[in-house]
Amino acid sequence: MSDTTELVGQADATRFNMARAIDRAPVAMSGFSFLGGKTDRERAVQCLAEAAFFEAGNDPAGQRAVMQVVLNRVRHPVYPSTVCGVVFEGSTRQTGCQFTFTCDGSRNRRWSESGVSRARKLAAAALDGYVDKAVGTATHYHASYVVPYWSASLSKIAVVGQHLFYTFPHTAGSRSSFRSGGGRNEPAIPGIGDIPDELEVQVPADLKDAAVDVPGIKAVGQPVLATDITVFAIVDPNIPSGRWAVNALASCAGRPVCEVFAYTSQDAMQADMGLPKSRRRPVFTLLKDTGAGVEQARWDCRISARSKAEECMVN
């Protein structure tokens, strides 16, 4: 985390930190309740995964601990109530970023896509309610070789690897001081466009009237209708599959009823376009019906694993 002003040398700092006793044992939090929609969730997964990867590297235990701290902050009234809001708090200022990687240039350097992809799986589990009991209600942490100015004012509750974890003293650090959940209205992720050009939209030729542009989507064939439509699309299997949902929702923007059938190849898409819905075999589908209050995304979980069984197609 940021604001870790080192007051002594690294060797002395480590001895000082490890000599300090645990003030109280960690009390496990209840599972996080994510309150946002699909776009909110995709943003939250990415922010949580980046925080874990850049702060803890490829250490799964460290990543889970960092994620727990982020979600604890989301649920505490003194911090933003969104995951991305917590992770990027203060990142636009020269000083004051809460997580060092958001303001020290780490995100601009070359980093492991596979590493972040693995962290995304842990992030999805955390948003679905996985709890890291080791760090309890922790809202702060730092490496053992520094002594931040704020550590003395907080309660030390855990040590995970080379990191020490703290929570607020007294009742401010008790479970009763935390909300049940958060994540509604997640802000856009700095430096990452919400709608990249990975999704190509193929619109059937009989849709010719009331055409509008779809921002961020590369159209193949006729323009997209502003009314009820069926969209045939090609998705990139190498990008996180959650992005398929984000892009599909973008292609349906402004339409009360919209269906998306997505494939990983042009040949598969063309083969299915003439078939009835019951016989189509896409890798991803989206059904949006504003009037009925339906926004349903489904994945072929043989190709793209999901954390919830209800998100998988039944083939």
C-alpha positions as CSV (number, residue, x, y, z in Angstrom):
1,M,0.0,0.0,0.0
2,S,1.1,3.6,-0.4
3,D,2.0,6.1,2.3
4,T,4.5,3.7,3.7
5,T,7.2,6.3,4.8
6,E,10.2,4.3,6.0
7,L,11.4,5.7,9.3
8,V,14.3,3.3,9.8
9,G,16.5,1.0,7.8
10,Q,15.0,-2.2,6.3
11,A,16.7,-4.6,8.6
12,D,15.8,-2.6,11.7
13,A,12.2,-2.2,10.4
14,T,11.8,-5.9,10.0
15,R,13.0,-6.6,13.5
16,F,10.8,-3.8,14.9
17,N,7.7,-5.0,13.0
18,M,8.1,-8.7,13.9
19,A,8.8,-7.8,17.6
20,R,5.4,-6.1,17.8
21,A,2.8,-8.5,19.2
22,I,-0.5,-9.1,17.6
23,D,-3.0,-6.8,19.2
24,R,-6.0,-9.0,18.7
25,A,-6.8,-12.1,16.7
26,P,-8.4,-11.6,13.3
27,V,-12.2,-12.0,13.2
28,A,-13.4,-13.5,9.9
29,M,-15.7,-11.3,7.8
30,S,-18.9,-12.6,6.3
31,G,-19.0,-13.3,2.5
32,F,-19.0,-10.2,0.3
33,S,-22.3,-9.4,-1.3
34,F,-21.8,-7.8,-4.8
35,L,-24.7,-5.4,-5.5
36,G,-23.8,-4.2,-9.0
37,G,-24.8,-5.4,-12.5
38,K,-22.8,-7.2,-15.1
39,T,-20.7,-4.2,-16.2
40,D,-20.1,-3.3,-12.6
41,R,-18.9,-6.8,-11.9
42,E,-16.5,-6.9,-14.9
43,R,-14.9,-3.7,-13.8
44,A,-14.7,-4.9,-10.2
45,V,-13.0,-8.2,-11.2
46,Q,-10.4,-6.3,-13.2
47,C,-9.7,-3.8,-10.5
48,L,-9.5,-6.4,-7.7
49,A,-7.2,-8.7,-9.9
50,E,-4.9,-5.8,-10.7
51,A,-4.6,-4.8,-7.1
52,A,-3.8,-8.4,-6.0
53,F,-1.3,-9.0,-8.8
54,F,0.6,-5.8,-8.6
55,E,0.6,-5.7,-4.8
56,A,1.3,-9.4,-4.1
57,G,2.8,-10.8,-7.3
58,N,2.1,-14.4,-8.2
59,D,1.6,-15.5,-4.5
60,P,-2.0,-16.8,-4.2
61,A,-2.1,-16.4,-0.4
62,G,-0.9,-12.8,-0.7
63,Q,-3.4,-12.1,-3.5
64,R,-6.3,-13.4,-1.4
65,A,-5.2,-11.3,1.5
66,V,-5.0,-8.1,-0.6
67,M,-8.4,-8.8,-2.1
68,Q,-9.9,-9.2,1.3
69,V,-8.5,-5.8,2.4
70,V,-9.9,-4.2,-0.7
71,L,-13.4,-5.7,-0.1
72,N,-13.2,-4.8,3.6
73,R,-12.6,-1.2,2.6
74,V,-15.5,-1.3,0.2
75,R,-17.7,-2.3,3.1
76,H,-16.3,0.2,5.6
77,P,-18.1,3.6,5.7
78,V,-14.8,5.7,5.6
79,Y,-14.0,4.4,2.1
80,P,-15.7,4.4,-1.3
81,S,-18.4,1.8,-1.7
82,T,-17.0,0.4,-5.0
83,V,-14.1,-1.9,-5.7
84,C,-12.5,0.3,-8.4
85,G,-13.2,3.4,-6.2
86,V,-11.2,1.8,-3.4
87,V,-8.4,0.5,-5.5
88,F,-7.8,3.8,-7.5
89,E,-8.6,6.2,-4.6
90,G,-6.1,9.1,-4.8
91,S,-4.4,7.7,-8.0
92,T,-4.9,11.0,-9.9
93,R,-3.0,13.0,-7.3
94,Q,0.8,13.3,-7.1
95,T,0.6,12.0,-3.5
96,G,-2.1,10.2,-1.7
97,C,-2.8,7.0,-3.8
98,Q,-3.9,4.2,-1.5
99,F,-2.4,1.4,-3.5
100,T,1.1,2.1,-4.8
101,F,0.8,0.4,-8.1
102,T,-1.9,2.9,-9.2
103,C,0.5,5.9,-9.1
104,D,4.0,4.6,-9.5
105,G,3.8,3.6,-13.1
106,S,3.5,-0.2,-12.6
107,R,0.5,-0.4,-14.8
108,N,2.4,1.2,-17.7
109,R,5.2,-1.4,-17.6
110,R,5.2,-4.8,-19.2
111,W,3.3,-7.3,-17.0
112,S,2.1,-10.9,-17.2
113,E,-1.3,-11.3,-18.8
114,S,-1.4,-14.9,-17.6
115,G,-0.7,-13.7,-14.0
116,V,-3.5,-11.2,-14.0
117,S,-5.8,-13.8,-15.6
118,R,-5.1,-16.2,-12.7
119,A,-5.8,-13.3,-10.3
120,R,-9.1,-12.7,-12.0
121,K,-10.2,-16.1,-11.1
122,L,-9.5,-15.4,-7.4
123,A,-11.2,-12.0,-7.7
124,A,-14.3,-13.6,-9.1
125,A,-14.4,-16.0,-6.2
126,A,-13.9,-13.2,-3.7
127,L,-16.8,-11.3,-5.2
128,D,-18.9,-14.4,-5.0
129,G,-18.3,-14.6,-1.3
130,Y,-15.0,-16.3,-0.7
131,V,-13.5,-15.1,2.6
132,D,-9.8,-15.0,3.5
133,K,-10.1,-15.7,7.3
134,A,-6.4,-15.1,7.8
135,V,-6.6,-11.3,7.7
136,G,-10.1,-10.8,9.2
137,T,-11.3,-7.2,9.2
138,A,-8.0,-5.8,8.0
139,T,-8.2,-2.5,6.1
140,H,-4.4,-1.8,5.9
141,Y,-1.2,-3.7,5.3
142,H,2.5,-3.1,4.6
143,A,5.7,-5.0,3.9
144,S,7.7,-6.1,6.9
145,Y,10.7,-4.0,5.9
146,V,9.1,-0.6,6.2
147,V,7.5,1.2,9.2
148,P,4.6,3.4,8.0
149,Y,3.7,6.4,10.0
150,W,0.1,5.1,10.4
151,S,0.9,1.6,11.7
152,A,1.2,2.7,15.4
153,S,-2.4,4.0,15.4
154,L,-3.9,0.8,14.1
155,S,-4.4,-2.7,15.6
156,K,-2.1,-5.3,14.2
157,I,-4.1,-8.5,13.6
158,A,-2.2,-10.7,11.2
159,V,1.0,-11.6,9.4
160,V,0.9,-13.2,5.9
161,G,4.2,-13.9,4.3
162,Q,6.2,-10.6,4.5
163,H,3.2,-8.4,5.0
164,L,1.6,-7.2,8.2
165,F,-2.2,-6.5,8.4
166,Y,-4.0,-4.0,10.5
167,T,-7.6,-2.8,11.3
168,F,-9.0,0.2,13.1
169,P,-8.9,0.0,16.9
170,H,-11.9,-0.4,19.1
171,T,-15.4,-0.7,17.5
172,A,-14.3,0.9,14.2
173,G,-12.5,-2.3,13.4
174,S,-15.2,-4.7,14.5
175,R,-17.4,-6.6,12.1
176,S,-20.4,-4.5,13.1
177,S,-18.8,-1.4,11.6
178,F,-18.8,-2.9,8.0
179,R,-21.6,-2.9,5.5
180,S,-22.9,-6.1,4.0
181,G,-21.7,-5.4,0.5
182,G,-21.0,-2.9,-2.3
183,G,-20.0,-2.6,-5.9
184,R,-23.0,-0.8,-7.4
185,N,-22.1,1.9,-10.0
186,E,-18.4,0.9,-10.3
187,P,-16.4,3.7,-12.0
188,A,-14.6,3.1,-15.2
189,I,-11.1,1.6,-14.8
190,P,-8.4,4.3,-15.5
191,G,-6.5,3.5,-18.6
192,I,-8.8,0.7,-19.8
193,G,-11.6,1.4,-22.3
194,D,-14.9,-0.2,-21.4
195,I,-15.7,-1.3,-24.9
196,P,-12.6,-2.4,-26.9
197,D,-12.9,-3.5,-30.5
198,E,-12.8,-7.3,-29.8
199,L,-16.4,-7.8,-30.7
200,E,-17.4,-7.8,-34.4
201,V,-21.1,-7.5,-35.0
202,Q,-22.8,-9.3,-37.9
203,V,-26.3,-8.0,-38.4
204,P,-28.7,-10.0,-40.6
205,A,-29.3,-8.4,-44.0
206,D,-33.1,-7.9,-43.5
207,L,-32.4,-5.3,-40.8
208,K,-32.1,-2.1,-42.8
209,D,-34.2,0.7,-41.2
210,A,-33.6,3.1,-38.3
211,A,-29.9,2.4,-38.4
212,V,-27.6,3.8,-35.7
213,D,-23.9,3.4,-34.9
214,V,-22.8,1.2,-32.0
215,P,-19.8,2.9,-30.3
216,G,-16.7,0.7,-30.0
217,I,-18.2,-2.2,-32.0
218,K,-16.9,-3.1,-35.5
219,A,-20.0,-3.8,-37.6
220,V,-19.9,-6.5,-40.2
221,G,-22.6,-6.1,-42.8
222,Q,-25.7,-3.9,-42.4
223,P,-25.9,-1.3,-39.6
224,V,-27.5,-2.1,-36.3
225,L,-31.1,-1.3,-35.6
226,A,-32.3,1.0,-32.8
227,T,-35.3,-1.4,-32.2
228,D,-35.5,-5.1,-31.3
229,I,-32.7,-7.1,-32.9
230,T,-30.7,-10.3,-33.0
231,V,-27.0,-9.7,-33.1
232,F,-24.5,-12.3,-34.4
233,A,-21.0,-11.6,-33.2
234,I,-17.4,-12.9,-33.2
235,V,-15.6,-12.8,-29.8
236,D,-11.9,-13.2,-29.1
237,P,-11.3,-16.4,-27.0
238,N,-8.0,-15.0,-25.7
239,I,-9.6,-12.1,-23.8
240,P,-11.4,-12.6,-20.4
241,S,-14.8,-13.9,-21.2
242,G,-16.4,-11.4,-18.9
243,R,-15.5,-8.8,-21.6
244,W,-17.8,-10.6,-24.0
245,A,-20.8,-9.6,-21.8
246,V,-19.6,-6.0,-21.5
247,N,-19.3,-5.7,-25.3
248,A,-22.6,-7.5,-25.9
249,L,-24.4,-5.1,-23.6
250,A,-22.9,-2.2,-25.5
251,S,-24.2,-3.6,-28.8
252,C,-27.7,-3.7,-27.3
253,A,-27.6,-0.2,-25.9
254,G,-30.8,1.7,-26.4
255,R,-32.8,-1.3,-27.5
256,P,-35.7,-2.6,-25.4
257,V,-35.3,-6.2,-26.6
258,C,-32.0,-7.6,-27.9
259,E,-30.4,-11.0,-28.3
260,V,-26.7,-11.7,-28.9
261,F,-25.3,-15.0,-30.2
262,A,-21.5,-15.0,-30.1
263,Y,-19.0,-17.4,-31.7
264,T,-15.2,-17.7,-31.8
265,S,-15.0,-18.1,-35.6
266,Q,-16.7,-16.7,-38.7
267,D,-17.5,-20.2,-40.0
268,A,-19.4,-21.2,-36.8
269,M,-21.3,-18.0,-36.9
270,Q,-22.3,-18.3,-40.5
271,A,-23.4,-21.9,-39.9
272,D,-25.7,-20.9,-37.1
273,M,-27.3,-17.8,-38.6
274,G,-29.8,-19.7,-40.6
275,L,-30.8,-22.1,-37.8
276,P,-33.6,-21.8,-35.3
277,K,-32.6,-20.6,-31.8
278,S,-33.0,-24.1,-30.4
279,R,-30.3,-25.5,-32.6
280,R,-27.7,-22.7,-32.4
281,R,-24.5,-23.5,-30.6
282,P,-22.7,-20.2,-29.7
283,V,-20.1,-19.8,-27.0
284,F,-21.9,-16.9,-25.5
285,T,-25.5,-15.5,-25.5
286,L,-27.2,-12.5,-24.1
287,L,-30.9,-11.8,-23.8
288,K,-32.0,-8.4,-22.8
289,D,-35.7,-7.5,-22.4
290,T,-36.1,-4.2,-20.6
291,G,-39.9,-4.5,-20.2
292,A,-39.6,-7.9,-18.6
293,G,-36.6,-6.8,-16.4
294,V,-34.4,-9.5,-18.0
295,E,-30.7,-9.2,-18.6
296,Q,-29.4,-12.8,-18.9
297,A,-25.9,-13.8,-20.0
298,R,-24.8,-17.4,-20.6
299,W,-21.4,-18.9,-21.4
300,D,-20.4,-22.3,-22.9
301,C,-18.6,-23.4,-19.7
302,R,-16.7,-26.1,-21.6
303,I,-14.8,-23.2,-23.2
304,S,-15.1,-20.5,-20.6
305,A,-15.4,-21.6,-16.9
306,R,-17.7,-19.5,-14.8
307,S,-18.0,-19.4,-11.0
308,K,-21.8,-19.7,-11.0
309,A,-23.5,-22.8,-12.5
310,E,-26.5,-20.7,-13.6
311,E,-24.3,-18.8,-16.0
312,C,-23.5,-21.9,-18.0
313,M,-25.5,-23.0,-21.0
314,V,-27.2,-26.4,-21.0
315,N,-26.1,-28.1,-24.2
